Amino acid sequence: MVYLQRAAIVYKNACASYLGHVILGCPGAPSPSLWLPGKKTIHRNCGLREQDVQVGEERLQKEVEKMRSQFSGFRPGLLVLQVGDRDDSNLYISSKLKAAAEIGIDARHVRLPNTATQDEVLQNIRSANANVSIHGLIVQLPLDSVNHIDTQLITNAVAPDKDVDG
């Protein structure tokens, strides 16, 4: 149980720290193709330098490695839940999954069809909340469904200890 709590802390740190800009995305972050060694690239919205983001990634990667060495076979698990198939959301999710994989987090993407109902989305969240191999959960917004879904109800259904978006 302790490793679950530590994994939740890692995810909370990721949201509140530099890696949150990579996994959760900072809308002001420049494209990686614009990063130049030694250049003091600044995020437009938050003022962080790319070097700081990279230091945060390295720190979090070390935390994940430390947890894995302390708890044999343990691998932090992240689930990204999406409703619909928006191109912008797909791109955003792929960057989250890539960033998570780079630091040793087992990240999965569940895409529900745009015909998903509120009850189906809630059932997926309840399942993720109960799954001990999932330590962090991101509900990708907007929820792109032809059915009415109460976004606040959905985001509030995520267990606080697994809520990456916090």
C-alpha positions in Angstrom: 0.0 0.0 0.0 2.9 2.3 0.7 4.1 2.1 -2.9 0.6 3.2 -4.1 0.8 6.3 -1.9 4.3 7.0 -3.1 3.2 6.6 -6.7 0.3 9.0 -6.1 2.8 11.5 -4.6 5.0 11.2 -7.8 1.9 12.0 -9.9 1.0 14.9 -7.7 4.5 16.2 -7.9 4.4 15.8 -11.7 1.4 18.0 -11.8 2.8 20.7 -9.6 6.3 20.5 -10.9 8.2 20.9 -14.1 7.2 17.5 -15.6 3.6 18.6 -15.3 4.5 20.9 -18.3 5.4 17.8 -20.3 2.8 15.3 -19.3 -0.1 17.7 -18.7 1.2 20.2 -21.2 2.0 23.9 -20.8 0.2 25.8 -23.6 3.1 28.3 -23.6 5.8 25.6 -24.1 7.7 26.1 -27.3 8.0 23.2 -29.7 10.8 20.8 -28.9 12.2 21.6 -32.4 12.8 25.1 -31.2 15.0 24.0 -28.2 18.6 24.9 -28.7 21.4 23.8 -26.3 22.3 26.7 -24.0 19.4 28.8 -25.2 17.3 30.2 -22.4 13.9 29.3 -23.9 11.1 30.6 -21.8 7.5 29.2 -21.7 5.2 32.0 -22.5 2.5 31.2 -19.9 4.5 30.1 -16.9 8.0 31.6 -17.3 9.8 28.3 -16.9 13.0 27.7 -18.8 13.4 24.5 -20.9 16.4 23.6 -18.8 14.3 23.7 -15.7 11.7 21.4 -17.4 14.5 18.9 -18.3 15.8 19.0 -14.8 12.3 18.2 -13.5 12.0 15.3 -15.9 15.3 13.9 -14.7 14.3 14.3 -11.1 11.0 12.5 -11.6 12.7 9.8 -13.6 15.0 9.1 -10.7 12.1 9.0 -8.3 10.3 6.4 -10.4 13.5 4.4 -10.7 14.0 4.6 -6.9 10.4 3.3 -6.3 10.9 0.5 -8.8 14.1 -0.6 -7.0 12.5 -0.5 -3.6 9.4 -2.4 -4.7 10.4 -5.3 -7.0 8.2 -5.5 -10.1 6.5 -2.2 -9.4 5.8 0.1 -12.3 3.7 3.3 -11.9 0.6 3.2 -14.0 -1.1 6.1 -15.7 -4.4 5.9 -17.6 -5.6 8.6 -19.9 -9.4 8.4 -20.6 -10.7 10.0 -23.7 -14.2 10.3 -25.1 -14.4 10.8 -28.9 -11.6 11.1 -31.4 -10.6 14.8 -31.6 -7.3 15.3 -33.5 -6.1 17.9 -31.1 -6.8 15.7 -28.1 -5.1 12.7 -29.8 -1.9 14.8 -30.4 -2.0 16.0 -26.8 -2.5 12.5 -25.4 0.3 11.1 -27.5 2.7 13.6 -26.0 1.5 12.7 -22.5 2.1 9.0 -23.2 5.5 9.6 -24.7 6.6 11.8 -21.7 5.3 9.2 -19.2 7.1 6.4 -21.0 10.4 8.3 -21.1 10.4 8.4 -17.3 9.4 4.8 -16.7 5.6 5.2 -16.2 3.4 2.6 -17.8 0.9 4.8 -19.5 -2.3 3.6 -21.2 -4.9 5.3 -23.3 -8.5 4.3 -23.3 -10.6 5.9 -26.0 -14.4 5.7 -25.7 -16.5 6.3 -28.8 -18.2 9.7 -29.3 -21.4 7.8 -28.6 -20.4 7.1 -25.0 -22.9 8.0 -22.3 -22.2 9.7 -19.0 -22.8 6.3 -17.2 -20.2 4.6 -19.4 -17.6 7.2 -18.7 -18.4 7.1 -15.0 -18.1 3.3 -15.1 -14.6 3.5 -16.7 -13.5 6.0 -14.0 -14.8 3.8 -11.2 -12.9 0.9 -12.8 -9.7 2.9 -12.9 -10.2 4.2 -9.4 -10.5 0.5 -8.2 -7.6 -0.8 -10.3 -4.5 -1.0 -8.1 -2.1 -1.0 -11.1 -3.4 2.5 -12.1 -1.8 5.2 -9.9 -2.8 8.2 -11.9 -5.8 9.1 -14.0 -6.2 11.8 -16.6 -9.7 12.5 -18.1 -9.0 14.2 -21.4 -11.1 17.3 -21.9 -13.2 18.2 -23.7 -15.5 15.1 -23.6 -16.4 14.8 -27.2 -19.7 12.9 -27.1 -23.0 13.2 -29.0 -24.6 12.6 -25.6 -24.8 15.2 -22.8 -22.1 14.6 -20.3 -21.6 16.7 -17.1 -17.9 17.5 -17.2 -17.8 18.5 -13.5 -19.5 15.3 -12.4 -17.0 13.3 -14.5 -13.9 15.1 -13.2 -15.1 14.9 -9.6 -15.6 11.1 -10.0 -11.8 10.6 -10.2 -10.4 9.5 -6.9 -8.4 12.3 -5.3 -5.3 10.1 -4.8 -5.3 9.2 -8.5 -6.3 12.6 -9.9 -3.3 13.8 -12.0 -5.0 17.0 -13.0 -5.5 17.6 -9.3 
